C-alpha cells in the first residue's frame, strides 16, 4: 500500500485483503462490512464496530 488515510495502515501488508487482490485485476466494489484491520483504531463512541464499503482500483 502506498497511501493510507491518516497513516493508519501505512506499511501494513494488505496484499491478502480481498479489496487489494481484486483491485490488482482491475477494480473492486465491495459489500458493507466491518473493518477488520481498522476496527481498533476507529471504534465509534458507542462501541459499535465501524462499517465500510471498499472501492479500490490501481492508479
Helices and strands as residue ranges (DSSP letters): G 5-7, H 18-23, E 27-29, E 33-34, E 51-52, E 55-57
